[in-house]
Structures are given as structure tokens and as C-alpha cells.
């Protein structure tokens, strides 16, 4: 990969992040138009995005972002009102910027006429089609604007002394912003960003927190350590706008200017200590790096192999009387466990990465459909394996679009039904054992089983003998739809086969509950991670199987007399409830074990709000296992999550309790 390609990849990564921040910030601004902190934040993102685009030579993108940036300044000055029209214009610009970025990423052409149209609309905002020319920046002489060297600490001065006879130099930099600069905080932030390209800022007056909040008049000062010359640093600073004066003094010259210090705030000497403490804290903030997912997958595979061989070594040590291997093996087990825990945490990512984009989706849908609706998000800090998170966006978008288009009724209809005019779509996520549950619900018109049944029969689908729940699940049939007309948003059932397929491929399940004129709830059940899990090893008909431990509530040994026959279903009394008993021997199609006289065991599992009892012949014990996919040839085996390698080298299958219990419960309705 050449240098240009590296910069391109970095540009796209950071651009995606800034566009997401802008979308979130603009949506937040629409809900709270008076929030100046939000305006400052989106201004910083827009300005940084403009600078990045200009640096890469993407002039069209830079020009559009610059015009959009002007609107944020109008918001700040209250020249332009934050309303639905102005926010919609900004969102149109953000959508176009996203399309430009995708075109650049794919190296394809994009329609520049849309950009021209947007720039015209942006220039019309604020009552002026043109901008005032940028003011010429005057470079001040030292007696007009001087660095406050008396505020430097002994630590700062010592650092400057240590730079003698090195290629680095300390520069005292004093900057006076234009008196008409309205966004001083963001402007200082951008100047600091530029300075970080040529050196390291070790001191500022006022302190960084005051500067970022814009709580100063016009002047501020920084001490910069850099390899560059004074002229190069001055040129770097002057690439920013809204600067009236700038002075750069190097080395000992900083202390020769003491009699002509000019500052905008009367600060007492004792504030220096507090300022220094704040500065030191800032230097030690948590840092993060971006890692190629392919490298992370390789890391995970190596850890998985290490876990397998650790288990084999433990088995060998149990059968060997030699004690020399015991202690090092214990340490290997400890290190492996810590390494495994670490890599799993590295792979985890909050579902907020996906969920945070949906308020914008619902806002646009409400406008397009002339409906009033709100989106409530709960549990966005729930974590999932990042490979699962990255695949969640498409199915969730389908579900939300369907809820908005064919779930939430028109305002007039909601009034007739006595419902609030504003419909509600709710997106929730929470962890349950080693699974994560995500629900998408709405308080709309719900799904009518009769309508679904009629539609299915018209398409030649046999519905005879199907329960109401099974009829509702027909919407996941490929190409199925109950919509009488196609809209540009969705149709209840359009794309549902895609949703079902995507969730299944992720090792999850999707369930549906709906009631006419009350609403619908889609429940997605996903594995927490796709790699290593704690499991309970059991025997069924002489065969060893692994059960994921996350959903297991309790294990009990029972007699056959404790299993009660009720109609066509066997049940077990647990916590005052009759819960269904599922004989794994029958579900898996295995022959009864020969010469097995012990009492069976029931594995009590909790799935959602329902309990189930899985009957096994024998318990082996708990074990940490590595999940390996079964492969294309065995994908039809839906009752298994995958396979694992045991300590003795044998391969055993991992049971999917969600599929087994859901199939059993449906068949018993």
C-alpha cells in the first residue's frame, strides 16, 4: 500500500466518524435549538471535515462543507433560525457528503449537479448569496502582542533548557483573534489542531478548558516545542481564519519581552498551579487505536487454539503422576484465561454504534410519511461481538422502516382509536446470559393473522393446520408481503426474508408477537460472542454434547415420577410453575442408551420470560469451549451452534438451546 493509499484509508475512517457526529449533533440541535455547546461541536466537526477534504484535494466536498459551515455560524449568531427547514437542508448536505465519500471510496463518478443545487440553497440562507471576503491578517510586532513568560512554571523553563543542543526549539506564540469572531472555542480548537501538526503544545494561557469554552476576550498564548522554523509555524497558524494578530518568539527571546506582556484576563499568579494540574491530566487521557478486523480475527484464532491445547495439557496432567508439569501448567492456564478474556473484551463493541443512526432515520420517515412518531432507545451500551454488530444495521433498518410505514397509523386514525397522535417506536437491547436480546416494537396497528393467511393462500402457500403464531411468522417467507400497494419506504413483509436470513447467519433467531390495533414486537436473539463460551458438558444416549451455560438457571436430578404428563406435553413443576420438559434424546433423534439405570437430569434454562427443562442422561461438568462453525455442508443442522474440540482431541457438537426450545414450544401449541 503506497503513502497516498494510506492517507485515503485514514481520510475515509475519520470522515465516517465526523459525518456520524454531524448527523447526531444536528438531530440534537433540532431538539434543543438554544444549545450553543452543540453548535460549537458540530462546527468543529464540519471545519475539520472541510480541512481534511481540502488537504486530500477533494475540492467539491470541501466547498460544500465550507458553505454548510457558514450556516452553523448563522445559527450561532441567531441570524438564521434553527427550524425544520434549515435542519432538513443540513441533512440533505450530509446525505450528499456521504454519497460523495462513497463515490471517492469506490472511485466512481458522482452527480455534481446535486452539489451545485445544495450550494445555491445554502447561499440563499441568511439573506445573502455571497460571503464577506476574509480579512487580511496582520502580523503584530513584539511590542503589540507579547508572550507572558512570567507565567511559565519551573517545569516549563527546565524543559526549555533541556532542548539546548537538540533539533527542537521552544516557541512562545501569542495570538489575537478577530474581535468579530463568534465561535472562539471552536476556532482555538482548530488552531491547536493545526499546531499539533508541527509540534507539541506544553503550556497555554488561559488554560485549555477555558480556551475550549471560549471564555476569554481576544488574546491567548501557547508554548510550542517544534523542529520547524518560526516562519513555518507562523505560516501554519495563518492558514486559519478569524486571526487579527500573531507573534512567534523563539528561545531566549521569550524572556526578553517581559515588560510588554499583553493579556486579556487579569489572572493571579496562584492560578498557575491549578492550570498546570489540568494540563498534566490532559496529557494522560486514555488513548485508543484502530485495529484491522482481519488482524483481530487472527488474534482470536490463535487464542482459540491456545485454549484447546491448554485443555489437552490439563487432561494429560490429571493422568500423569509427575508433579513437575503442574506448576507451569497452572501459570499457562492463568495467562491463557487472562489473554482470552482480554481479546474477547477487545472484540466487544456497544450496539450504540448501530443504534445511534436510527433517530435520524425515524425523523426522515416521519417527514416523508406525514406522520408523528418518536424513537425511544434503551440499552445502547449493551455490548456484542463487533462482527455481529457490523451486520446488525441492515435488519434493524428494515424493521424500523416497516414499523414507521405500516405499523404506526396516520394521525387521524390514531385519534379515532384513542391513541396519542405521536406514534412510538421502541428499540431496546439487553444481555441475557451469553445472549443479547434486541427488540423493535411499535404501538401501531399490528399484524392481522387473517390478512396474512389470505395473502399466503393467494400465493399458493398451504396454511392448513397452522397456529396463529405460525401464520404471523409467514411474513419471513421470501417475497411475502401483505401490502396492497408498494411504497418507497417499505411494506410489512418486504425485506423480512432478508432480516430472517441475516439474523440466522449470525447464529441468532427472530420472533414476532403482534396484536391488532395494539402493536408489534420483533425480538432478535443473538449470541454474545462467536468464539469462546462457558458450557456444561452432558451425555445423551451415550453421546457427549455441550450446552452454553449462559441461559442455564439450575440443574436438578429427578425421578420419572416427577415428570407429569399434561395432555400431549410433559411438564416439571418448578417455582410453582409447570414448565415444559424437552427430552433431548427424542429431539436429536437418538436411540435410548443401553444399560442406563441412573435418574435423568433436567437442565432448567430461561429464554426470554419462559422456562424450559432439557432432559439429559448424565452430567460431565463445566468446560470452556471454542466454537467452530459446522461449515456449508452441515448448515441444515439447525439445532447446533457449532462444534468444539475436547481435551482428549474428540469433536463434540454444541446444542442451540434457543432453536431447540422454540421449535418444541411451537410444535406443542
Secondary structure, 3 states (H helix, E strand, C coil): CCHHHHHHHHHHHHHHHHHHHHHHHHHHHHHCCCCHHHHHHHHHHHHHHHHHHHHHCCHHHHHHHHHHHHHHHHHHHCCCCCCHHHHHHHHHHHHHHHHHHHHHHHCCCCCHHHHHHHHHHHHHHHHCCCCCCCCCCCCCCCCCCCCCHHHCCHHHHHHHHHCCCCCCEEEEEEEEECCCCCCHHHHHHHHHHHHCCCEEEEEEECCHHHHHCCCCCCEEEEEEEECCCHHHHHHHHCCCCCEEEEEEEEHHHHHHHHHHCCCCCCCCCCHHHHHHHHHHHHHCCCCCCCCCHHHHHHHHHHHHHHHHHHHHHHHHHHCCCCCHHHHHHHHHHHHHHHHHHHHHHHHEEECHHHHCCHHHHHHHHHHHHCCCEEEEEECCCCEEEHHHHCCHHHHHHHHHHHHHHHHCCCHHHHHHCCCCCCEEEEEEEEEECCEEEEEEEECCCCCCHHHHHHHHHHCCCCCCCCCHHHHHHHHHCCCCCCCCCCCCCCCCCCCHHHHHHHHHHCCCEEEEEEECCCEEEEEEEEECCCCEEEEEEEEECCEEEEEECCCEEEEEECCHHHCEEECCEEEEEECCEEEEEEEHHHHCCCCCCCCCCCCCEEEEEEECCEEEEEEECEEEEEEEEECECCCHHHCCCCCEEEEEECCCCCEEEEECHHHHHHHHHHHCC
